[in-house]
Amino acid sequence: AVEPIADELVAKIKERMATLKIGDGRRGCDMGPLVTEVHRDKVASYIDVATADGADVVVDGRGIEVDGEAGGFWLGPTLIDKVPTTSKVYLDEIFGPVLSVVRVHSYDDGVDLINNGAYGNGTAIFTNDGGAARRFQNEVEVGMIGINVPIPVPVAYHSFGGVKDSIFGDSKAYGLAGFRFFTQEKAITSRWLDPSHGGINLGFPQN
């Protein structure tokens, strides 16, 4: 195969998706329904867009069997491979159980793909090479970066936020940064000497 890593990855994702249980959560499930019918239909519409744009729909989440009421707003995990970067499947933030795979031929192509995009919320790299990880975190223009972490959302005492069109509002309102936006801060530096020193001591180094 020309792209053995991508082929193997897509095959493994397809295999894992087949084991996921979709339901209302009362008997244990991996994923529930979408929030509204309108949103479910909008997300599902991207599957037809992908087909029209020449992508490969590997797993179609429509019409799946679910452990819940038939009228629920269901859409199962969907895997779309070989997505063109001109497709709305790539250009839009779908906000649904749709995983799009865009294939690149090199590390540089991957970084260029990330940096040339309109959004910059989260990204991740999986590697055993510390140098590659350091280079990646320095070069990508993204607010949250994972190194061998698939969803790089930090814990609450670290601030985070996207860059580019992923920014929402005036501040990265998460963790301490959210408080700082509403806070007038002061920075005070003090030096107290024993009163017995007498006179004025400006505290400058003497040698």
C-alpha positions in Angstrom: 0.0 0.0 0.0 1.2 3.5 -0.7 -0.1 4.8 2.7 0.2 1.8 5.0 0.0 3.8 8.2 -3.3 5.5 7.2 -4.7 2.2 5.9 -3.9 0.4 9.1 -5.2 3.2 11.3 -8.5 3.4 9.4 -9.0 -0.3 9.6 -8.4 -0.3 13.4 -10.8 2.6 13.9 -13.5 0.8 11.8 -13.0 -2.3 14.0 -13.3 -0.3 17.2 -16.4 1.5 16.0 -18.2 -1.8 15.5 -17.9 -2.6 19.2 -19.5 0.7 20.4 -23.0 0.5 22.0 -25.4 3.3 21.2 -28.2 3.9 23.6 -30.0 6.1 26.1 -27.7 5.2 29.0 -30.1 3.3 31.2 -28.4 0.0 30.5 -24.9 1.2 29.9 -23.7 2.5 26.5 -20.7 4.2 24.9 -22.6 7.0 23.2 -26.0 8.6 23.4 -28.2 10.6 21.0 -27.6 14.0 19.7 -29.3 17.0 21.3 -32.0 17.8 18.8 -33.5 16.4 15.6 -32.4 19.4 13.6 -28.8 19.0 14.7 -28.8 15.2 14.1 -30.1 15.8 10.6 -27.5 18.5 10.0 -24.6 16.2 11.1 -26.0 13.3 9.1 -26.1 15.5 6.0 -22.4 15.7 6.0 -22.3 12.0 5.0 -23.9 12.7 1.7 -21.6 15.7 1.3 -18.6 13.5 1.8 -19.8 11.0 -0.9 -20.5 13.9 -3.3 -17.0 15.2 -2.7 -15.3 11.9 -3.5 -14.5 10.9 0.1 -14.8 7.3 1.3 -17.5 6.7 3.8 -16.1 3.7 5.7 -18.7 3.6 8.5 -22.1 5.2 8.1 -23.8 5.9 11.4 -27.3 6.3 9.9 -29.9 3.6 10.5 -28.1 1.9 13.3 -29.7 -0.4 15.9 -29.8 1.4 19.3 -30.7 0.6 22.8 -33.4 3.3 23.2 -36.6 4.7 21.8 -36.8 4.6 18.0 -37.7 8.3 17.9 -34.5 9.4 19.5 -32.1 11.6 17.7 -29.7 8.9 16.9 -26.6 8.9 14.7 -23.9 6.3 15.2 -20.2 6.7 14.9 -19.3 7.6 11.4 -15.9 7.3 9.7 -15.0 9.2 6.5 -11.7 8.6 4.9 -9.7 10.4 2.2 -11.6 13.7 2.8 -10.5 16.5 0.4 -9.5 19.7 2.2 -11.9 21.5 -0.1 -14.9 19.6 1.3 -17.3 21.1 3.9 -16.7 17.9 5.8 -13.2 19.2 6.4 -13.9 22.9 6.4 -16.8 22.9 8.9 -16.8 22.0 12.6 -19.4 19.3 12.5 -19.9 18.8 16.3 -21.2 15.2 16.0 -19.9 11.6 16.0 -18.2 12.0 12.6 -14.4 11.3 12.3 -12.9 12.7 9.1 -9.5 11.4 7.9 -7.4 13.6 5.8 -4.2 11.9 4.5 -0.9 13.6 4.3 2.4 12.3 3.0 4.8 13.8 5.6 5.2 15.6 8.9 5.6 18.9 7.2 2.4 18.4 5.2 0.6 17.6 8.4 1.8 20.7 10.2 0.9 22.8 7.1 -2.5 21.3 7.1 -3.1 22.3 10.7 -1.6 25.8 10.4 -3.4 26.7 7.2 -6.8 25.8 8.6 -9.2 28.4 10.0 -9.5 26.8 13.4 -7.0 26.2 16.1 -8.8 24.5 19.1 -7.0 21.2 19.8 -4.6 18.8 18.1 -2.5 15.8 19.1 0.6 13.9 18.0 1.4 10.3 18.8 5.0 9.5 18.8 7.8 7.9 20.8 10.2 10.6 19.6 10.7 13.4 22.1 12.3 15.6 19.5 9.4 15.2 17.2 6.9 16.0 20.0 8.8 19.1 21.0 9.0 20.3 17.4 5.3 19.7 16.9 4.2 21.6 20.0 6.4 24.6 18.9 5.3 24.7 15.3 1.5 24.1 15.4 -0.8 27.1 15.8 -3.3 25.5 18.1 -4.5 26.4 21.6 -4.5 22.9 23.2 -1.9 20.4 22.2 -1.7 16.7 23.2 1.4 14.6 23.2 0.2 11.0 23.1 -3.1 12.4 24.6 -6.1 12.1 22.2 -8.3 14.9 23.7 -5.9 17.6 25.0 -8.2 19.5 27.3 -6.1 20.3 30.4 -7.4 20.1 33.9 -9.2 23.2 35.3 -6.3 24.9 37.1 -4.6 25.3 33.7 -6.0 27.8 31.3 -6.6 26.9 27.7 -8.4 28.1 24.6 -8.3 27.9 20.9 -6.6 30.2 18.5 -7.7 31.7 15.2 -11.4 31.1 14.6 -11.7 28.8 17.6 -11.5 31.7 19.9 -14.8 32.6 21.6 -15.1 35.8 23.7 -12.4 38.1 25.0 -10.7 35.7 27.3 -9.8 32.1 27.6 -12.5 31.6 30.2 -11.5 28.4 31.8 -9.6 27.9 35.0 -7.8 30.9 36.5 -7.9 32.9 33.3 -11.6 33.2 33.6 -11.3 34.9 37.0 -8.5 37.1 35.8 -10.7 38.7 33.2 -12.9 40.0 35.9 -10.1 40.9 38.3 -8.1 44.0 38.7 -4.7 42.7 39.7 -1.8 44.4 41.6 1.7 43.2 41.8 3.5 44.3 45.0 7.2 43.7 45.7 8.3 44.3 49.3 11.6 44.4 51.1 11.6 45.0 54.9 14.8 45.6 56.8 15.4 45.5 60.5 14.9 49.1 61.8 18.4 49.0 63.4 20.1 49.4 60.0 19.5 53.2 60.1 19.4 55.7 57.3 18.4 54.9 53.7 19.2 51.6 52.1 18.2 51.3 48.5 19.0 47.7 48.3 21.2 47.8 45.3 24.0 45.2 44.9 27.3 46.5 46.0 29.6 44.1 44.1 
